Amino acid sequence: MGFNNAYERIKKRGFIKQEGTSFEEFLHRDINKSFAQVWEELANIPFDEVDGELFLAEDWYFFTKGTSREDVWHGLEDLYGVAIGDLL
């Protein structure tokens, strides 16, 4: 999967904090992390519960505070080409 294609899918879903900046920082600094490493990091990121749904309590990589857990999962699926539902 090309990162330009992943970027466009993630941008279309509305996950980019500021045009280019956060995603580009992620690509330069963190893209060599495996999906397993990023997934493990996500387990330590705080979420707020609202009406039974979980939302990021802080910005994480290029996801903004308030992004739902499911949207984070979809963004990671787009970026890494995995199906998180198959992993749970």
C-alpha positions as CSV (number, residue, x, y, z in Angstrom):
1,M,0.0,0.0,0.0
2,G,1.4,3.4,-0.9
3,F,1.5,6.0,1.8
4,N,0.0,8.6,-0.6
5,N,-3.1,6.4,-0.9
6,A,-3.2,5.9,2.9
7,Y,-2.8,9.6,3.4
8,E,-5.8,10.4,1.1
9,R,-8.0,7.8,2.8
10,I,-7.1,9.1,6.3
11,K,-7.5,12.7,5.2
12,K,-10.9,11.9,3.7
13,R,-12.0,10.4,7.0
14,G,-11.0,13.6,8.7
15,F,-8.2,12.3,10.9
16,I,-5.5,14.9,9.9
17,K,-5.0,17.5,12.6
18,Q,-3.3,20.2,10.5
19,E,-2.9,19.9,6.8
20,G,0.1,17.7,6.3
21,T,2.1,18.6,9.4
22,S,1.1,15.9,11.9
23,F,0.9,13.1,9.3
24,E,4.2,14.1,7.7
25,E,5.8,14.1,11.2
26,F,4.4,10.7,11.7
27,L,5.8,9.4,8.4
28,H,9.3,10.8,9.1
29,R,9.5,9.9,12.7
30,D,7.2,6.9,13.4
31,I,6.3,5.1,10.2
32,N,9.0,2.5,10.7
33,K,7.2,1.3,13.8
34,S,5.3,-1.9,13.2
35,F,1.6,-2.1,13.5
36,A,2.1,-4.1,16.7
37,Q,4.2,-1.3,18.2
38,V,1.6,1.3,17.4
39,W,-1.2,-0.9,18.6
40,E,0.6,-1.5,21.9
41,E,1.1,2.3,22.3
42,L,-2.6,2.9,21.7
43,A,-3.3,0.7,24.8
44,N,-1.6,3.3,26.9
45,I,-3.4,6.3,25.4
46,P,-6.2,7.8,27.6
47,F,-9.8,7.7,26.3
48,D,-12.9,9.5,27.6
49,E,-16.1,7.6,27.7
50,V,-19.2,9.4,26.6
51,D,-22.5,7.5,26.4
52,G,-20.7,4.2,26.2
53,E,-18.3,5.2,23.4
54,L,-14.6,5.9,23.8
55,F,-12.9,9.1,22.4
56,L,-9.3,10.1,22.5
57,A,-8.6,12.3,25.6
58,E,-5.6,13.9,23.9
59,D,-4.1,14.2,20.4
60,W,-2.3,11.0,19.4
61,Y,-0.1,11.0,16.3
62,F,-2.3,12.6,13.6
63,F,-5.6,11.8,15.4
64,T,-7.2,14.7,17.2
65,K,-8.5,14.7,20.7
66,G,-12.1,13.6,20.6
67,T,-11.6,11.1,17.7
68,S,-13.6,7.9,18.4
69,R,-11.7,4.7,19.1
70,E,-13.4,3.1,16.1
71,D,-12.2,6.0,13.9
72,V,-8.6,5.5,15.2
73,W,-8.9,1.8,14.4
74,H,-10.1,2.6,10.8
75,G,-7.2,5.1,10.3
76,L,-4.7,2.4,11.4
77,E,-6.4,-0.1,9.1
78,D,-6.0,2.3,6.2
79,L,-2.4,3.1,7.1
80,Y,-1.1,-0.4,7.8
81,G,-3.4,-2.5,5.6
82,V,-4.7,-4.6,8.5
83,A,-8.2,-5.6,9.6
84,I,-8.4,-4.8,13.3
85,G,-11.7,-6.8,13.6
86,D,-9.7,-9.9,12.6
87,L,-7.2,-9.2,15.4
88,L,-9.8,-8.9,18.2
